Amino acid sequence: MNKQKVYIETSVISYLTSRPSRDIIVSSHQQITNQWWKKSKSKFNNYISEFVIDEISKGDKSASEIRLASVKNIQLLEYDDDIVEIAINYANLLSIPEKARLDAFHLAISVYYEIDFLLSWNCKHIANAVVMSKLRDYNKTKNLFTPILCTPLELLEV
């Protein structure tokens, strides 16, 4: 049986590698992410993109090195010009502001490569039922694949 595909978005890597937080919600996300990484990640074919690499390379040098090391064995999806057009359409459809424009690219690359699950803690622009509904309806009109947008909690214990 073929494993399902998961695109791991930047927020998941950030929660995985960041110092333990004293904020109860952030701490919970960190623990769930670590649990998914240890128990469930191996049950899927995992992917990232240059967009993830770009985002996790920013900031504190030692922190970015830790983030980059965590994804070194994850398959990188190739960039394609068609992804830009899809991302622009998603940014407009979902009213994604310029400063969060890469969120549309994470969605677009997951659609382009027909990834089963887009894993994210970004519940504003990605792992959100309203976003999922709009994306599904739009993609149906364009005959595009729609991944399931979810958090590590929703993909735990598979």
Summary of the structure (lengths in Angstrom):
residues: 158
radius of gyration: 15.0
end to end distance: 14.5
largest distance: 44.7
contacts: 473
relative contact order: 0.20
helix: 56%
strand: 11%
